[in-house]
Amino acid sequence: MLGGGWKPGAGDERPWVSIDAHGPRRIGGLIIDWLGQAPSHGFRIRQSANGRGWREVYHARQAGGARSYVYLPGLRTRH
């Protein structure tokens, strides 16, 4: 049985999730464990200081496998 996590609705053609750190944080990257496989068409990571204006910081044009490692050296963000 899987633990906690997030799963989009079955009919969601453009699923997304937002994480709020409740204040600025410095992160070096993300590890994404996918339910099944990563989307073959890829995925994007965006960041925001205020939750309104977003900036793309990573774009995988193709993906695959059960886990993705996203290197984001020196990124400081809240969302």
All heavy atoms as a GROMACS GRO file, in nm:
protein
  620
    1MET      N    1   0.084  -0.118   0.000
    1MET     CA    2   0.000   0.000   0.000
    1MET      C    3   0.089   0.125   0.000
    1MET      O    4   0.187   0.132   0.071
    1MET     CB    5  -0.090  -0.003   0.123
    1MET     CG    6  -0.177   0.120   0.135
    1MET     SD    7  -0.295   0.099   0.266
    1MET     CE    8  -0.429   0.183   0.193
    2LEU      N    9   0.052   0.223  -0.078
    2LEU     CA   10   0.128   0.348  -0.087
    2LEU      C   11   0.100   0.437   0.033
    2LEU      O   12  -0.009   0.437   0.088
    2LEU     CB   13   0.091   0.423  -0.214
    2LEU     CG   14   0.129   0.356  -0.346
    2LEU    CD1   15   0.072   0.433  -0.462
    2LEU    CD2   16   0.279   0.344  -0.357
    3GLY      N   17   0.199   0.519   0.068
    3GLY     CA   18   0.182   0.615   0.176
    3GLY      C   19   0.113   0.740   0.126
    3GLY      O   20   0.046   0.740   0.024
    4GLY      N   21   0.133   0.850   0.198
    4GLY     CA   22   0.072   0.977   0.161
    4GLY      C   23   0.123   1.027   0.028
    4GLY      O   24   0.222   0.980  -0.025
    5GLY      N   25   0.053   1.121  -0.027
    5GLY     CA   26   0.096   1.175  -0.155
    5GLY      C   27  -0.019   1.248  -0.221
    5GLY      O   28  -0.124   1.269  -0.162
    6TRP      N   29   0.001   1.284  -0.345
    6TRP     CA   30  -0.098   1.358  -0.422
    6TRP      C   31  -0.120   1.286  -0.553
    6TRP      O   32  -0.027   1.234  -0.614
    6TRP     CB   33  -0.048   1.500  -0.447
    6TRP     CG   34  -0.136   1.578  -0.537
    6TRP    CD1   35  -0.249   1.647  -0.500
    6TRP    CD2   36  -0.121   1.597  -0.677
    6TRP    NE1   37  -0.305   1.706  -0.611
    6TRP    CE2   38  -0.228   1.678  -0.722
    6TRP    CE3   39  -0.029   1.554  -0.771
    6TRP    CZ2   40  -0.245   1.717  -0.853
    6TRP    CZ3   41  -0.046   1.592  -0.903
    6TRP    CH2   42  -0.152   1.673  -0.942
    7LYS      N   43  -0.245   1.282  -0.598
    7LYS     CA   44  -0.279   1.219  -0.724
    7LYS      C   45  -0.383   1.306  -0.794
    7LYS      O   46  -0.483   1.344  -0.733
    7LYS     CB   47  -0.336   1.080  -0.699
    7LYS     CG   48  -0.368   1.004  -0.826
    7LYS     CD   49  -0.417   0.864  -0.793
    7LYS     CE   50  -0.449   0.790  -0.921
    7LYS     NZ   51  -0.497   0.655  -0.893
    8PRO      N   52  -0.362   1.339  -0.922
    8PRO     CA   53  -0.460   1.421  -0.994
    8PRO      C   54  -0.587   1.344  -1.022
    8PRO      O   55  -0.588   1.221  -1.020
    8PRO     CB   56  -0.388   1.457  -1.124
    8PRO     CG   57  -0.294   1.344  -1.146
    8PRO     CD   58  -0.250   1.301  -1.008
    9GLY      N   59  -0.694   1.418  -1.051
    9GLY     CA   60  -0.819   1.356  -1.090
    9GLY      C   61  -0.803   1.285  -1.224
    9GLY      O   62  -0.720   1.323  -1.306
   10ALA      N   63  -0.884   1.184  -1.247
   10ALA     CA   64  -0.873   1.102  -1.368
   10ALA      C   65  -0.887   1.184  -1.496
   10ALA      O   66  -0.821   1.157  -1.594
   10ALA     CB   67  -0.977   0.991  -1.365
   11GLY      N   68  -0.970   1.288  -1.497
   11GLY     CA   69  -0.990   1.368  -1.617
   11GLY      C   70  -0.905   1.493  -1.626
   11GLY      O   71  -0.922   1.573  -1.717
   12ASP      N   72  -0.812   1.510  -1.534
   12ASP     CA   73  -0.729   1.631  -1.531
   12ASP      C   74  -0.623   1.624  -1.640
   12ASP      O   75  -0.529   1.546  -1.631
   12ASP     CB   76  -0.664   1.646  -1.394
   12ASP     CG   77  -0.601   1.781  -1.372
   12ASP    OD1   78  -0.582   1.856  -1.470
   12ASP    OD2   79  -0.573   1.814  -1.256
   13GLU      N   80  -0.637   1.707  -1.743
   13GLU     CA   81  -0.542   1.706  -1.855
   13GLU      C   82  -0.415   1.784  -1.826
   13GLU      O   83  -0.314   1.764  -1.892
   13GLU     CB   84  -0.610   1.761  -1.980
   13GLU     CG   85  -0.721   1.672  -2.030
   13GLU     CD   86  -0.787   1.726  -2.155
   13GLU    OE1   87  -0.726   1.812  -2.223
   13GLU    OE2   88  -0.898   1.680  -2.186
   14ARG      N   89  -0.418   1.877  -1.730
   14ARG     CA   90  -0.299   1.957  -1.696
   14ARG      C   91  -0.282   1.961  -1.544
   14ARG      O   92  -0.297   2.066  -1.482
   14ARG     CB   93  -0.313   2.098  -1.752
   14ARG     CG   94  -0.320   2.096  -1.906
   14ARG     CD   95  -0.314   2.231  -1.964
   14ARG     NE   96  -0.181   2.286  -1.934
   14ARG     CZ   97  -0.145   2.407  -1.968
   14ARG    NH1   98  -0.225   2.485  -2.032
   14ARG    NH2   99  -0.025   2.451  -1.938
   15PRO      N  100  -0.252   1.847  -1.483
   15PRO     CA  101  -0.242   1.843  -1.337
   15PRO      C  102  -0.124   1.925  -1.285
   15PRO      O  103  -0.022   1.940  -1.352
   15PRO     CB  104  -0.224   1.695  -1.307
   15PRO     CG  105  -0.165   1.638  -1.431
   15PRO     CD  106  -0.221   1.719  -1.544
   16TRP      N  107  -0.139   1.980  -1.165
   16TRP     CA  108  -0.033   2.055  -1.100
   16TRP      C  109  -0.052   2.046  -0.949
   16TRP      O  110  -0.160   2.015  -0.900
   16TRP     CB  111  -0.030   2.200  -1.147
   16TRP     CG  112  -0.156   2.276  -1.114
   16TRP    CD1  113  -0.270   2.281  -1.187
   16TRP    CD2  114  -0.179   2.356  -0.998
   16TRP    NE1  115  -0.364   2.358  -1.126
   16TRP    CE2  116  -0.310   2.407  -1.008
   16TRP    CE3  117  -0.104   2.390  -0.888
   16TRP    CZ2  118  -0.366   2.488  -0.911
   16TRP    CZ3  119  -0.160   2.472  -0.790
   16TRP    CH2  120  -0.289   2.519  -0.803
   17VAL      N  121   0.055   2.070  -0.878
   17VAL     CA  122   0.051   2.073  -0.732
   17VAL      C  123   0.141   2.187  -0.686
   17VAL      O  124   0.241   2.218  -0.749
   17VAL     CB  125   0.097   1.937  -0.672
   17VAL    CG1  126   0.240   1.906  -0.706
   17VAL    CG2  127   0.074   1.933  -0.522
   18SER      N  128   0.102   2.254  -0.577
   18SER     CA  129   0.179   2.364  -0.521
   18SER      C  130   0.217   2.331  -0.378
   18SER      O  131   0.134   2.280  -0.302
   18SER     CB  132   0.096   2.494  -0.525
   18SER     OG  133   0.166   2.598  -0.462
   19ILE      N  134   0.341   2.361  -0.342
   19ILE     CA  135   0.390   2.338  -0.206
   19ILE      C  136   0.429   2.473  -0.148
   19ILE      O  137   0.508   2.546  -0.207
   19ILE     CB  138   0.512   2.244  -0.206
   19ILE    CG1  139   0.473   2.109  -0.267
   19ILE    CG2  140   0.568   2.228  -0.065
   19ILE    CD1  141   0.590   2.019  -0.298
   20ASP      N  142   0.372   2.508  -0.032
   20ASP     CA  143   0.402   2.634   0.035
   20ASP      C  144   0.491   2.606   0.156
   20ASP      O  145   0.449   2.539   0.250
   20ASP     CB  146   0.272   2.702   0.078
   20ASP     CG  147   0.292   2.840   0.138
   20ASP    OD1  148   0.408   2.880   0.163
   20ASP    OD2  149   0.192   2.909   0.160
   21ALA      N  150   0.612   2.660   0.156
   21ALA     CA  151   0.707   2.640   0.266
   21ALA      C  152   0.684   2.740   0.380
   21ALA      O  153   0.757   2.740   0.477
   21ALA     CB  154   0.850   2.651   0.216
   22HIS      N  155   0.585   2.828   0.366
   22HIS     CA  156   0.548   2.929   0.467
   22HIS      C  157   0.660   3.029   0.495
   22HIS      O  158   0.664   3.090   0.600
   22HIS     CB  159   0.502   2.862   0.597
   22HIS     CG  160   0.384   2.774   0.576
   22HIS    ND1  161   0.256   2.823   0.560
   22HIS    CD2  162   0.372   2.639   0.567
   22HIS    CE1  163   0.172   2.723   0.542
   22HIS    NE2  164   0.241   2.610   0.545
   23GLY      N  165   0.750   3.043   0.403
   23GLY     CA  166   0.860   3.138   0.414
   23GLY      C  167   0.969   3.098   0.317
   23GLY      O  168   0.972   2.985   0.270
   24PRO      N  169   1.058   3.191   0.285
   24PRO     CA  170   1.166   3.160   0.191
   24PRO      C  171   1.255   3.046   0.242
   24PRO      O  172   1.288   3.041   0.360
   24PRO     CB  173   1.245   3.290   0.183
   24PRO     CG  174   1.153   3.395   0.232
   24PRO     CD  175   1.063   3.329   0.331
   25ARG      N  176   1.290   2.957   0.153
   25ARG     CA  177   1.378   2.843   0.184
   25ARG      C  178   1.477   2.826   0.071
   25ARG      O  179   1.447   2.849  -0.044
   25ARG     CB  180   1.298   2.713   0.196
   25ARG     CG  181   1.191   2.712   0.300
   25ARG     CD  182   1.250   2.675   0.435
   25ARG     NE  183   1.144   2.652   0.530
   25ARG     CZ  184   1.102   2.741   0.620
   25ARG    NH1  185   1.156   2.860   0.623
   25ARG    NH2  186   1.007   2.712   0.705
   26ARG      N  187   1.595   2.781   0.105
   26ARG     CA  188   1.694   2.745   0.004
   26ARG      C  189   1.688   2.594  -0.014
   26ARG      O  190   1.696   2.519   0.082
   26ARG     CB  191   1.834   2.788   0.050
   26ARG     CG  192   1.938   2.768  -0.058
   26ARG     CD  193   2.069   2.836  -0.025
   26ARG     NE  194   2.057   2.978   0.003
   26ARG     CZ  195   2.049   3.075  -0.088
   26ARG    NH1  196   2.048   3.045  -0.216
   26ARG    NH2  197   2.041   3.201  -0.052
   27ILE      N  198   1.670   2.552  -0.140
   27ILE     CA  199   1.666   2.409  -0.169
   27ILE      C  200   1.767   2.378  -0.279
   27ILE      O  201   1.797   2.462  -0.362
   27ILE     CB  202   1.525   2.360  -0.210
   27ILE    CG1  203   1.478   2.427  -0.339
   27ILE    CG2  204   1.425   2.386  -0.099
   27ILE    CD1  205   1.351   2.368  -0.395
   28GLY      N  206   1.819   2.260  -0.277
   28GLY     CA  207   1.916   2.219  -0.378
   28GLY      C  208   1.855   2.134  -0.487
   28GLY      O  209   1.918   2.109  -0.589
   29GLY      N  210   1.733   2.088  -0.464
   29GLY     CA  211   1.668   2.005  -0.564
   29GLY      C  212   1.546   1.934  -0.509
   29GLY      O  213   1.508   1.955  -0.394
   30LEU      N  214   1.487   1.853  -0.592
   30LEU     CA  215   1.369   1.775  -0.556
   30LEU      C  216   1.388   1.631  -0.599
   30LEU      O  217   1.454   1.603  -0.700
   30LEU     CB  218   1.245   1.829  -0.629
   30LEU     CG  219   1.205   1.973  -0.604
   30LEU    CD1  220   1.098   2.015  -0.704
   30LEU    CD2  221   1.154   1.989  -0.462
   31ILE      N  222   1.328   1.541  -0.525
   31ILE     CA  223   1.316   1.402  -0.566
   31ILE      C  224   1.167   1.376  -0.578
   31ILE      O  225   1.092   1.394  -0.482
   31ILE     CB  226   1.379   1.305  -0.465
   31ILE    CG1  227   1.528   1.335  -0.450
   31ILE    CG2  228   1.356   1.160  -0.508
   31ILE    CD1  229   1.594   1.257  -0.338
   32ILE      N  230   1.123   1.337  -0.698
   32ILE     CA  231   0.981   1.312  -0.723
   32ILE      C  232   0.961   1.163  -0.742
   32ILE      O  233   1.019   1.102  -0.832
   32ILE     CB  234   0.932   1.387  -0.848
   32ILE    CG1  235   0.961   1.537  -0.834
   32ILE    CG2  236   0.784   1.360  -0.872
   32ILE    CD1  237   0.938   1.615  -0.962
   33ASP      N  238   0.881   1.103  -0.655
   33ASP     CA  239   0.840   0.963  -0.670
   33ASP      C  240   0.704   0.963  -0.737
   33ASP      O  241   0.606   1.011  -0.680
   33ASP     CB  242   0.834   0.893  -0.534
   33ASP     CG  243   0.970   0.867  -0.476
   33ASP    OD1  244   1.061   0.829  -0.552
   33ASP    OD2  245   0.988   0.884  -0.354
   34TRP      N  246   0.699   0.910  -0.858
   34TRP     CA  247   0.576   0.909  -0.937
   34TRP      C  248   0.492   0.788  -0.903
   34TRP      O  249   0.545   0.683  -0.871
   34TRP     CB  250   0.610   0.906  -1.086
   34TRP     CG  251   0.692   1.022  -1.132
   34TRP    CD1  252   0.828   1.024  -1.148
   34TRP    CD2  253   0.646   1.152  -1.166
   34TRP    NE1  254   0.869   1.148  -1.190
   34TRP    CE2  255   0.758   1.229  -1.202
   34TRP    CE3  256   0.520   1.212  -1.168
   34TRP    CZ2  257   0.748   1.362  -1.241
   34TRP    CZ3  258   0.510   1.345  -1.208
   34TRP    CH2  259   0.623   1.418  -1.244
   35LEU      N  260   0.361   0.802  -0.915
   35LEU     CA  261   0.271   0.688  -0.904
   35LEU      C  262   0.274   0.618  -1.039
   35LEU      O  263   0.222   0.668  -1.137
   35LEU     CB  264   0.128   0.732  -0.872
   35LEU     CG  265   0.108   0.793  -0.734
   35LEU    CD1  266  -0.035   0.844  -0.720
   35LEU    CD2  267   0.139   0.691  -0.626
   36GLY      N  268   0.340   0.508  -1.047
   36GLY     CA  269   0.359   0.439  -1.176
   36GLY      C  270   0.484   0.492  -1.244
   36GLY      O  271   0.595   0.472  -1.196
   37GLN      N  272   0.467   0.567  -1.353
   37GLN     CA  273   0.580   0.621  -1.430
   37GLN      C  274   0.570   0.772  -1.440
   37GLN      O  275   0.462   0.828  -1.438
   37GLN     CB  276   0.577   0.563  -1.572
   37GLN     CG  277   0.598   0.414  -1.580
   37GLN     CD  278   0.744   0.378  -1.560
   37GLN    OE1  279   0.834   0.450  -1.602
   37GLN    NE2  280   0.768   0.267  -1.493
   38ALA      N  281   0.684   0.837  -1.458
   38ALA     CA  282   0.686   0.981  -1.485
   38ALA      C  283   0.616   1.005  -1.618
   38ALA      O  284   0.616   0.918  -1.705
   38ALA     CB  285   0.831   1.031  -1.492
   39PRO      N  286   0.556   1.122  -1.638
   39PRO     CA  287   0.489   1.149  -1.765
   39PRO      C  288   0.589   1.150  -1.881
   39PRO      O  289   0.689   1.221  -1.876
   39PRO     CB  290   0.426   1.286  -1.745
   39PRO     CG  291   0.497   1.346  -1.628
   39PRO     CD  292   0.548   1.234  -1.545
   40SER      N  293   0.562   1.072  -1.984
   40SER     CA  294   0.657   1.060  -2.096
   40SER      C  295   0.676   1.193  -2.168
   40SER      O  296   0.782   1.218  -2.224
   40SER     CB  297   0.609   0.954  -2.195
   40SER     OG  298   0.483   0.990  -2.248
   41HIS      N  299   0.576   1.280  -2.166
   41HIS     CA  300   0.587   1.411  -2.231
   41HIS      C  301   0.662   1.513  -2.145
   41HIS      O  302   0.678   1.627  -2.184
   41HIS     CB  303   0.447   1.464  -2.266
   41HIS     CG  304   0.359   1.481  -2.147
   41HIS    ND1  305   0.284   1.376  -2.097
   41HIS    CD2  306   0.336   1.586  -2.068
   41HIS    CE1  307   0.217   1.419  -1.991
   41HIS    NE2  308   0.247   1.544  -1.970
   42GLY      N  309   0.709   1.472  -2.029
   42GLY     CA  310   0.790   1.559  -1.943
   42GLY      C  311   0.709   1.634  -1.838
   42GLY      O  312   0.590   1.609  -1.820
   43PHE      N  313   0.777   1.725  -1.770
   43PHE     CA  314   0.714   1.803  -1.664
   43PHE      C  315   0.794   1.930  -1.642
   43PHE      O  316   0.908   1.943  -1.688
   43PHE     CB  317   0.704   1.722  -1.534
   43PHE     CG  318   0.837   1.678  -1.478
   43PHE    CD1  319   0.902   1.752  -1.382
   43PHE    CD2  320   0.897   1.561  -1.523
   43PHE    CE1  321   1.025   1.713  -1.332
   43PHE    CE2  322   1.020   1.519  -1.472
   43PHE     CZ  323   1.083   1.596  -1.376
   44ARG      N  324   0.736   2.025  -1.571
   44ARG     CA  325   0.799   2.153  -1.541
   44ARG      C  326   0.795   2.179  -1.392
   44ARG      O  327   0.701   2.139  -1.324
   44ARG     CB  328   0.727   2.267  -1.611
   44ARG     CG  329   0.727   2.259  -1.760
   44ARG     CD  330   0.635   2.366  -1.819
   44ARG     NE  331   0.608   2.339  -1.958
   44ARG     CZ  332   0.674   2.392  -2.059
   44ARG    NH1  333   0.773   2.476  -2.037
   44ARG    NH2  334   0.645   2.362  -2.183
   45ILE      N  335   0.898   2.250  -1.344
   45ILE     CA  336   0.901   2.297  -1.206
   45ILE      C  337   0.905   2.449  -1.212
   45ILE      O  338   0.989   2.507  -1.282
   45ILE     CB  339   1.027   2.246  -1.130
   45ILE    CG1  340   1.037   2.093  -1.136
   45ILE    CG2  341   1.029   2.299  -0.988
   45ILE    CD1  342   0.933   2.019  -1.059
   46ARG      N  343   0.815   2.512  -1.141
   46ARG     CA  344   0.812   2.659  -1.133
   46ARG      C  345   0.822   2.700  -0.988
   46ARG      O  346   0.782   2.626  -0.898
   46ARG     CB  347   0.682   2.712  -1.193
   46ARG     CG  348   0.672   2.683  -1.342
   46ARG     CD  349   0.545   2.740  -1.401
   46ARG     NE  350   0.544   2.721  -1.544
   46ARG     CZ  351   0.447   2.661  -1.609
   46ARG    NH1  352   0.340   2.618  -1.545
   46ARG    NH2  353   0.455   2.646  -1.740
   47GLN      N  354   0.876   2.819  -0.964
   47GLN     CA  355   0.890   2.870  -0.828
   47GLN      C  356   0.826   3.007  -0.818
   47GLN      O  357   0.809   3.076  -0.918
   47GLN     CB  358   1.037   2.875  -0.786
   47GLN     CG  359   1.121   2.978  -0.857
   47GLN     CD  360   1.115   3.115  -0.791
   47GLN    OE1  361   1.096   3.128  -0.672
   47GLN    NE2  362   1.130   3.219  -0.871
   48SER      N  363   0.789   3.044  -0.695
   48SER     CA  364   0.730   3.174  -0.671
   48SER      C  365   0.763   3.220  -0.530
   48SER      O  366   0.764   3.140  -0.436
   48SER     CB  367   0.577   3.167  -0.686
   48SER     OG  368   0.517   3.290  -0.651
   49ALA      N  369   0.788   3.348  -0.515
   49ALA     CA  370   0.812   3.406  -0.382
   49ALA      C  371   0.680   3.439  -0.312
   49ALA      O  372   0.674   3.442  -0.190
   49ALA     CB  373   0.897   3.532  -0.394
   50ASN      N  374   0.573   3.462  -0.391
   50ASN     CA  375   0.448   3.508  -0.331
   50ASN      C  376   0.325   3.425  -0.370
   50ASN      O  377   0.214   3.453  -0.324
   50ASN     CB  378   0.423   3.654  -0.369
   50ASN     CG  379   0.419   3.676  -0.518
   50ASN    OD1  380   0.397   3.584  -0.596
   50ASN    ND2  381   0.443   3.798  -0.559
   51GLY      N  382   0.338   3.326  -0.456
   51GLY     CA  383   0.226   3.244  -0.497
   51GLY      C  384   0.143   3.304  -0.609
   51GLY      O  385   0.042   3.247  -0.649
   52ARG      N  386   0.184   3.419  -0.662
   52ARG     CA  387   0.111   3.484  -0.771
   52ARG      C  388   0.192   3.486  -0.900
   52ARG      O  389   0.143   3.449  -1.004
   52ARG     CB  390   0.070   3.625  -0.730
   52ARG     CG  391  -0.036   3.626  -0.620
   52ARG     CD  392  -0.082   3.766  -0.585
   52ARG     NE  393   0.025   3.852  -0.535
   52ARG     CZ  394   0.066   3.859  -0.410
   52ARG    NH1  395   0.010   3.782  -0.318
   52ARG    NH2  396   0.162   3.942  -0.374
   53GLY      N  397   0.315   3.532  -0.894
   53GLY     CA  398   0.403   3.534  -1.011
   53GLY      C  399   0.493   3.411  -1.008
   53GLY      O  400   0.558   3.384  -0.908
   54TRP      N  401   0.496   3.335  -1.119
   54TRP     CA  402   0.571   3.210  -1.125
   54TRP      C  403   0.680   3.218  -1.231
   54TRP      O  404   0.662   3.279  -1.335
   54TRP     CB  405   0.477   3.094  -1.156
   54TRP     CG  406   0.375   3.074  -1.048
   54TRP    CD1  407   0.255   3.138  -1.036
   54TRP    CD2  408   0.386   2.989  -0.935
   54TRP    NE1  409   0.191   3.096  -0.923
   54TRP    CE2  410   0.269   3.005  -0.859
   54TRP    CE3  411   0.484   2.901  -0.891
   54TRP    CZ2  412   0.248   2.934  -0.741
   54TRP    CZ3  413   0.462   2.831  -0.773
   54TRP    CH2  414   0.345   2.848  -0.700
   55ARG      N  415   0.793   3.152  -1.203
   55ARG     CA  416   0.907   3.146  -1.295
   55ARG      C  417   0.951   3.001  -1.310
   55ARG      O  418   0.970   2.931  -1.211
   55ARG     CB  419   1.022   3.230  -1.238
   55ARG     CG  420   1.147   3.229  -1.323
   55ARG     CD  421   1.254   3.320  -1.265
   55ARG     NE  422   1.303   3.274  -1.137
   55ARG     CZ  423   1.416   3.206  -1.118
   55ARG    NH1  424   1.495   3.177  -1.220
   55ARG    NH2  425   1.453   3.169  -0.998
   56GLU      N  426   0.966   2.958  -1.434
   56GLU     CA  427   1.010   2.820  -1.459
   56GLU      C  428   1.157   2.806  -1.421
   56GLU      O  429   1.240   2.886  -1.464
   56GLU     CB  430   0.989   2.784  -1.606
   56GLU     CG  431   1.020   2.640  -1.636
   56GLU     CD  432   0.983   2.603  -1.777
   56GLU    OE1  433   0.863   2.603  -1.810
   56GLU    OE2  434   1.078   2.575  -1.855
   57VAL      N  435   1.188   2.702  -1.343
   57VAL     CA  436   1.327   2.677  -1.303
   57VAL      C  437   1.379   2.542  -1.352
   57VAL      O  438   1.497   2.514  -1.341
   57VAL     CB  439   1.345   2.688  -1.149
   57VAL    CG1  440   1.322   2.830  -1.103
   57VAL    CG2  441   1.255   2.592  -1.075
   58TYR      N  442   1.289   2.461  -1.409
   58TYR     CA  443   1.330   2.331  -1.462
   58TYR      C  444   1.226   2.283  -1.562
   58TYR      O  445   1.105   2.300  -1.540
   58TYR     CB  446   1.344   2.228  -1.349
   58TYR     CG  447   1.393   2.093  -1.393
   58TYR    CD1  448   1.528   2.068  -1.406
   58TYR    CD2  449   1.304   1.991  -1.422
   58TYR    CE1  450   1.575   1.943  -1.448
   58TYR    CE2  451   1.349   1.866  -1.464
   58TYR     CZ  452   1.484   1.844  -1.476
   58TYR     OH  453   1.529   1.721  -1.517
   59HIS      N  454   1.272   2.223  -1.671
   59HIS     CA  455   1.181   2.167  -1.771
   59HIS      C  456   1.241   2.038  -1.825
   59HIS      O  457   1.347   2.040  -1.886
   59HIS     CB  458   1.159   2.267  -1.885
   59HIS     CG  459   1.063   2.219  -1.988
   59HIS    ND1  460   1.039   2.290  -2.102
   59HIS    CD2  461   0.985   2.109  -1.997
   59HIS    CE1  462   0.950   2.226  -2.177
   59HIS    NE2  463   0.917   2.116  -2.115
   60ALA      N  464   1.174   1.928  -1.799
   60ALA     CA  465   1.212   1.799  -1.857
   60ALA      C  466   1.122   1.775  -1.977
   60ALA      O  467   1.001   1.763  -1.962
   60ALA     CB  468   1.194   1.688  -1.754
   61ARG      N  469   1.179   1.773  -2.096
   61ARG     CA  470   1.098   1.753  -2.218
   61ARG      C  471   1.051   1.609  -2.232
   61ARG      O  472   0.948   1.583  -2.294
   61ARG     CB  473   1.178   1.793  -2.340
   61ARG     CG  474   1.211   1.942  -2.340
   61ARG     CD  475   1.264   1.988  -2.473
   61ARG     NE  476   1.317   2.122  -2.467
   61ARG     CZ  477   1.244   2.232  -2.460
   61ARG    NH1  478   1.115   2.224  -2.454
   61ARG    NH2  479   1.302   2.350  -2.454
   62GLN      N  480   1.124   1.518  -2.173
   62GLN     CA  481   1.086   1.376  -2.170
   62GLN      C  482   1.116   1.325  -2.031
   62GLN      O  483   1.206   1.376  -1.963
   62GLN     CB  484   1.164   1.295  -2.271
   62GLN     CG  485   1.135   1.330  -2.415
   62GLN     CD  486   1.218   1.245  -2.510
   62GLN    OE1  487   1.334   1.215  -2.484
   62GLN    NE2  488   1.157   1.206  -2.620
   63ALA      N  489   1.043   1.227  -1.989
   63ALA     CA  490   1.068   1.167  -1.857
   63ALA      C  491   1.031   1.020  -1.864
   63ALA      O  492   0.978   0.973  -1.964
   63ALA     CB  493   0.987   1.240  -1.750
   64GLY      N  494   1.057   0.952  -1.759
   64GLY     CA  495   1.025   0.810  -1.750
   64GLY      C  496   1.077   0.756  -1.620
   64GLY      O  497   1.151   0.823  -1.548
   65GLY      N  498   1.036   0.638  -1.586
   65GLY     CA  499   1.080   0.577  -1.462
   65GLY      C  500   0.992   0.616  -1.344
   65GLY      O  501   0.902   0.699  -1.355
   66ALA      N  502   1.019   0.554  -1.232
   66ALA     CA  503   0.938   0.575  -1.113
   66ALA      C  504   0.986   0.693  -1.028
   66ALA      O  505   0.915   0.738  -0.939
   66ALA     CB  506   0.939   0.448  -1.027
   67ARG      N  507   1.105   0.746  -1.058
   67ARG     CA  508   1.161   0.854  -0.976
   67ARG      C  509   1.235   0.953  -1.065
   67ARG      O  510   1.305   0.913  -1.158
   67ARG     CB  511   1.256   0.798  -0.871
   67ARG     CG  512   1.321   0.902  -0.783
   67ARG     CD  513   1.401   0.841  -0.673
   67ARG     NE  514   1.310   0.800  -0.568
   67ARG     CZ  515   1.344   0.734  -0.459
   67ARG    NH1  516   1.469   0.695  -0.442
   67ARG    NH2  517   1.256   0.703  -0.369
   68SER      N  518   1.220   1.082  -1.035
   68SER     CA  519   1.293   1.188  -1.105
   68SER      C  520   1.374   1.268  -1.004
   68SER      O  521   1.323   1.304  -0.898
   68SER     CB  522   1.197   1.283  -1.178
   68SER     OG  523   1.128   1.217  -1.280
   69TYR      N  524   1.499   1.295  -1.039
   69TYR     CA  525   1.586   1.380  -0.958
   69TYR      C  526   1.601   1.514  -1.030
   69TYR      O  527   1.642   1.518  -1.145
   69TYR     CB  528   1.724   1.315  -0.942
   69TYR     CG  529   1.720   1.184  -0.868
   69TYR    CD1  530   1.705   1.063  -0.935
   69TYR    CD2  531   1.731   1.182  -0.729
   69TYR    CE1  532   1.700   0.943  -0.868
   69TYR    CE2  533   1.728   1.060  -0.660
   69TYR     CZ  534   1.712   0.942  -0.729
   69TYR     OH  535   1.708   0.823  -0.662
   70VAL      N  536   1.566   1.621  -0.961
   70VAL     CA  537   1.570   1.755  -1.020
   70VAL      C  538   1.673   1.837  -0.944
   70VAL      O  539   1.656   1.865  -0.826
   70VAL     CB  540   1.431   1.823  -1.013
   70VAL    CG1  541   1.436   1.960  -1.074
   70VAL    CG2  542   1.326   1.736  -1.082
   71TYR      N  543   1.781   1.873  -1.010
   71TYR     CA  544   1.891   1.951  -0.951
   71TYR      C  545   1.858   2.099  -0.963
   71TYR      O  546   1.841   2.152  -1.073
   71TYR     CB  547   2.019   1.915  -1.024
   71TYR     CG  548   2.144   1.976  -0.968
   71TYR    CD1  549   2.178   1.964  -0.835
   71TYR    CD2  550   2.230   2.048  -1.052
   71TYR    CE1  551   2.294   2.020  -0.785
   71TYR    CE2  552   2.346   2.105  -1.003
   71TYR     CZ  553   2.378   2.090  -0.869
   71TYR     OH  554   2.492   2.146  -0.820
   72LEU      N  555   1.849   2.168  -0.849
   72LEU     CA  556   1.816   2.312  -0.845
   72LEU      C  557   1.915   2.384  -0.753
   72LEU      O  558   1.878   2.432  -0.646
   72LEU     CB  559   1.673   2.332  -0.794
   72LEU     CG  560   1.562   2.265  -0.876
   72LEU    CD1  561   1.431   2.264  -0.802
   72LEU    CD2  562   1.549   2.336  -1.010
   73PRO      N  563   2.041   2.392  -0.791
   73PRO     CA  564   2.142   2.448  -0.700
   73PRO      C  565   2.115   2.594  -0.667
   73PRO      O  566   2.089   2.677  -0.753
   73PRO     CB  567   2.271   2.434  -0.781
   73PRO     CG  568   2.228   2.433  -0.923
   73PRO     CD  569   2.094   2.364  -0.923
   74GLY      N  570   2.118   2.624  -0.538
   74GLY     CA  571   2.107   2.763  -0.491
   74GLY      C  572   1.970   2.826  -0.503
   74GLY      O  573   1.955   2.946  -0.484
   75LEU      N  574   1.866   2.748  -0.530
   75LEU     CA  575   1.732   2.804  -0.545
   75LEU      C  576   1.677   2.846  -0.408
   75LEU      O  577   1.677   2.769  -0.314
   75LEU     CB  578   1.636   2.705  -0.610
   75LEU     CG  579   1.492   2.753  -0.628
   75LEU    CD1  580   1.488   2.870  -0.725
   75LEU    CD2  581   1.404   2.640  -0.675
   76ARG      N  582   1.632   2.970  -0.401
   76ARG     CA  583   1.568   3.021  -0.279
   76ARG      C  584   1.426   3.060  -0.318
   76ARG      O  585   1.404   3.143  -0.404
   76ARG     CB  586   1.644   3.142  -0.224
   76ARG     CG  587   1.588   3.194  -0.094
   76ARG     CD  588   1.682   3.302  -0.036
   76ARG     NE  589   1.623   3.372   0.074
   76ARG     CZ  590   1.618   3.327   0.200
   76ARG    NH1  591   1.670   3.210   0.228
   76ARG    NH2  592   1.562   3.399   0.295
   77THR      N  593   1.329   2.999  -0.251
   77THR     CA  594   1.189   3.020  -0.288
   77THR      C  595   1.096   2.987  -0.173
   77THR      O  596   1.138   2.925  -0.075
   77THR     CB  597   1.154   2.934  -0.412
   77THR    OG1  598   1.026   2.971  -0.460
   77THR    CG2  599   1.158   2.785  -0.382
   78ARG      N  600   0.972   3.028  -0.184
   78ARG     CA  601   0.869   2.990  -0.087
   78ARG      C  602   0.778   2.883  -0.145
   78ARG      O  603   0.741   2.788  -0.079
   78ARG     CB  604   0.787   3.112  -0.047
   78ARG     CG  605   0.672   3.074   0.045
   78ARG     CD  606   0.590   3.191   0.092
   78ARG     NE  607   0.472   3.141   0.160
   78ARG     CZ  608   0.393   3.216   0.230
   78ARG    NH1  609   0.416   3.345   0.242
   78ARG    NH2  610   0.287   3.163   0.289
   79HIS      N  611   0.736   2.901  -0.272
   79HIS     CA  612   0.645   2.807  -0.338
   79HIS      C  613   0.722   2.733  -0.447
   79HIS      O  614   0.790   2.792  -0.526
   79HIS     CB  615   0.528   2.880  -0.405
   79HIS     CG  616   0.441   2.952  -0.308
   79HIS    ND1  617   0.334   2.893  -0.246
   79HIS    CD2  618   0.444   3.080  -0.263
   79HIS    CE1  619   0.273   2.982  -0.168
   79HIS    NE2  620   0.339   3.096  -0.175
   0.00000   0.00000   0.00000
